[in-house]
Amino acid sequence: MTRDRLNSFIHYCSTVVKTVLSTTTVIAQGLYETASTMLLNWWSGKQEDEDTLEVVERQSTMTQGDFNVILEENNRLKRMIKFAVSSHAIMNEATSILEDGADLWVKRADVVDAKVLEAEQERDALTLQLEEYQE
């Protein structure tokens, strides 16, 4: 694999990881904002109509069951956020690993490139010596 192809491959991998990472970040932020809005609406005495998504006033009389529903929803949203944050952390770690691997391969490619250049220079010098001997 030539150095240009290796650099292209590394760039491609880096782009893919960055895209996945940014998408995961957007999803996590969206989940967080949705959860925050829903919890604020619940605690301020409002709930969303699931058909129209309009905010409607919730009855002020709350039973223990209503609190349990709120707590269940709160726990569900916490789990979703925890999952999104964990996914984000995993993607960050994967990006770091890929970048470290890419740096290593670029360094190896640079070493190989330097050795090829050295071999070409040696070949050119030997070619000149051969031409001198032939004359």
C-alpha positions in Angstrom: 0.0 0.0 0.0 1.5 3.3 -1.0 1.8 6.2 1.4 -0.9 8.2 -0.4 -3.3 5.3 -0.2 -2.5 4.8 3.5 -3.0 8.5 4.2 -6.3 8.4 2.3 -7.4 5.3 4.2 -6.5 6.9 7.5 -8.3 10.1 6.6 -11.4 8.1 5.6 -11.4 6.2 8.9 -10.9 9.4 10.8 -13.8 11.0 8.9 -16.1 8.0 9.6 -15.3 8.0 13.3 -15.8 11.8 13.6 -19.1 11.5 11.8 -20.3 8.7 14.1 -19.0 10.7 17.1 -20.8 13.9 16.1 -24.0 12.0 15.4 -23.8 10.3 18.8 -23.2 13.7 20.5 -26.3 15.2 18.7 -28.4 12.2 19.8 -27.2 12.5 23.4 -27.9 16.2 23.4 -31.3 15.7 22.0 -32.1 13.0 24.6 -30.9 15.3 27.3 -33.0 18.3 26.1 -36.1 16.1 25.6 -35.7 14.6 29.1 -35.2 18.0 30.7 -38.2 19.5 29.0 -40.4 16.5 29.9 -39.3 16.6 33.5 -39.8 20.3 33.8 -43.3 20.0 32.3 -44.1 17.2 34.7 -42.9 19.1 37.7 -44.6 22.3 36.7 -48.0 20.6 36.4 -48.1 20.1 32.6 -47.9 17.1 30.4 -47.8 16.6 26.7 -50.8 15.3 24.7 -49.3 12.4 22.9 -51.4 12.9 19.7 -50.8 16.6 19.2 -47.7 17.2 21.3 -49.3 20.3 22.7 -48.7 21.1 26.4 -51.9 20.7 28.4 -52.5 21.4 32.1 -52.4 18.3 34.3 -54.9 18.0 37.1 -53.6 19.3 40.3 -54.8 16.3 42.4 -52.0 13.8 42.2 -52.2 10.3 43.5 -49.4 8.0 44.6 -49.8 6.3 41.2 -49.1 9.6 39.4 -45.9 10.0 41.3 -44.9 6.4 40.5 -45.5 7.1 36.8 -43.4 10.3 37.0 -40.6 8.4 38.8 -40.7 5.5 36.3 -40.5 8.0 33.4 -37.7 9.9 35.2 -35.8 6.6 35.6 -36.4 5.6 32.0 -35.0 8.9 30.8 -32.0 8.6 33.1 -31.3 5.2 31.6 -31.5 6.6 28.1 -29.2 9.5 29.0 -26.8 7.1 30.7 -26.8 4.9 27.5 -26.2 7.9 25.3 -23.4 9.2 27.5 -21.8 5.7 27.6 -22.0 5.5 23.8 -20.4 8.9 23.5 -17.6 7.8 25.8 -17.1 4.6 23.8 -17.0 6.5 20.5 -14.5 9.0 22.0 -12.3 6.1 23.1 -12.6 4.4 19.7 -11.6 7.7 18.0 -8.5 8.0 20.2 -7.5 4.4 19.5 -8.0 5.0 15.7 -6.0 8.2 15.9 -3.2 6.5 17.8 -3.1 3.7 15.3 -3.2 6.1 12.4 -0.3 8.1 13.9 1.7 4.8 14.3 1.0 3.8 10.7 2.0 7.2 9.4 5.3 7.0 11.4 5.9 3.6 9.9 5.1 4.9 6.5 7.5 7.7 7.0 10.3 5.3 8.0 9.6 3.1 5.0 9.5 6.2 2.8 12.9 7.3 4.2 14.4 3.9 3.6 13.0 3.8 0.0 14.5 7.3 -0.6 17.9 6.1 0.9 17.8 3.0 -1.3 17.0 5.1 -4.4 19.9 7.4 -3.6 22.3 4.5 -3.2 21.0 3.0 -6.4 21.7 6.3 -8.2 25.2 6.5 -6.8 25.9 2.9 -7.8 24.6 3.6 -11.3 26.9 6.6 -11.6 29.9 4.4 -10.4 29.0 1.8 -13.0 28.8 4.3 -15.8 32.2 5.7 -14.7 33.7 2.1 -14.8 32.2 1.5 -18.2 33.9 4.6 -19.6 
